[in-house]
Amino acid sequence: MDLKLDHHSEDNLTIVDVEGEIDVYTAPRLRELLIDLVNKGNFHLLVNMEKVDFLDSTGLGVLVGGLKRVRAHDGSLELVCTQERILKIFRITGLTKVFGIYASVEEAKEAHGRDK
Amino acid sequence: MATVELTFTALPAHVRTARLVATAIARRTGVAEAILDEVRLAVGEACSRAVEAHRLHCPGEPVRIELRDDAGRFEVTVTDSAPSEDVAPRAPETNGGLIPEMDNLGIAVIAGLADDVEVLPGPKGMRIRMSWPASPDGVAAL
């Protein structure tokens, strides 16, 4: 399955919906989108990974790169993910301590609202 | 011992094909369904690393993958032809730059997924061998 990307803004938060496989072939498209959003002043990003079927270390690198970019603007990049097979790679690499990972978009939005 | 060998041009688009082939053969070999995601991810990581190494050093050379059903183990060996001293896998960043802190993340992921891993770097290429338990009879016997 290819990668499908979509995004929309709610209040001060930009939600990026990702569907499909994030690997060495498709990750550059996600990277370009994150860079474009940051360049356009979107510094609080929520990446919804509930429809991601596959994520490898290239995809992790893109997410870490996005996090570095938004943090340079005092922003945030958080994730929505409940799939065990995706969460496993975050745990193996220790990145569960780096990203805020939420069970739903609503939960993430509530947390974001509290932090504002 | 049954062996399937696959060689592919070092293009990112082919890594998915390698993952799918490895997963299909792992299933047929009798690897438990619960482990198939780990096989898919580990093989993808090894092939991505090899593709990146070839793109830097020898883009015309194919990457080689061997899949073996060996006495109750499913064994995968990914071999590249790039000198491995300076080809640590890196995640791509903007404008073709790289994220240095992500070096070797792919191999770290493989080590966290495969039950048995051997990484053999060398001047003529790197070989990553990994294996998982499989049913001695495979699913073909069901």
HADDOCK unambig.tbl for C-alpha pairs under 7 A between the chains (distance, minus, plus):
assign (segid A and resid 24 and name CA) (segid B and resid 12 and name CA) 5.70 0.50 0.50
assign (segid A and resid 24 and name CA) (segid B and resid 48 and name CA) 6.31 0.50 0.50
assign (segid A and resid 25 and name CA) (segid B and resid 12 and name CA) 4.72 0.50 0.50
assign (segid A and resid 25 and name CA) (segid B and resid 13 and name CA) 5.34 0.50 0.50
assign (segid A and resid 56 and name CA) (segid B and resid 41 and name CA) 6.64 0.50 0.50
assign (segid A and resid 56 and name CA) (segid B and resid 45 and name CA) 6.73 0.50 0.50
assign (segid A and resid 57 and name CA) (segid B and resid 105 and name CA) 6.39 0.50 0.50
assign (segid A and resid 57 and name CA) (segid B and resid 106 and name CA) 5.66 0.50 0.50
assign (segid A and resid 58 and name CA) (segid B and resid 91 and name CA) 5.00 0.50 0.50
assign (segid A and resid 61 and name CA) (segid B and resid 91 and name CA) 4.89 0.50 0.50
assign (segid A and resid 61 and name CA) (segid B and resid 102 and name CA) 6.51 0.50 0.50
assign (segid A and resid 62 and name CA) (segid B and resid 91 and name CA) 6.89 0.50 0.50
assign (segid A and resid 62 and name CA) (segid B and resid 93 and name CA) 6.84 0.50 0.50
assign (segid A and resid 65 and name CA) (segid B and resid 93 and name CA) 6.67 0.50 0.50
assign (segid A and resid 85 and name CA) (segid B and resid 37 and name CA) 6.96 0.50 0.50
assign (segid A and resid 92 and name CA) (segid B and resid 109 and name CA) 6.48 0.50 0.50
assign (segid A and resid 92 and name CA) (segid B and resid 112 and name CA) 6.07 0.50 0.50
assign (segid A and resid 93 and name CA) (segid B and resid 109 and name CA) 6.81 0.50 0.50
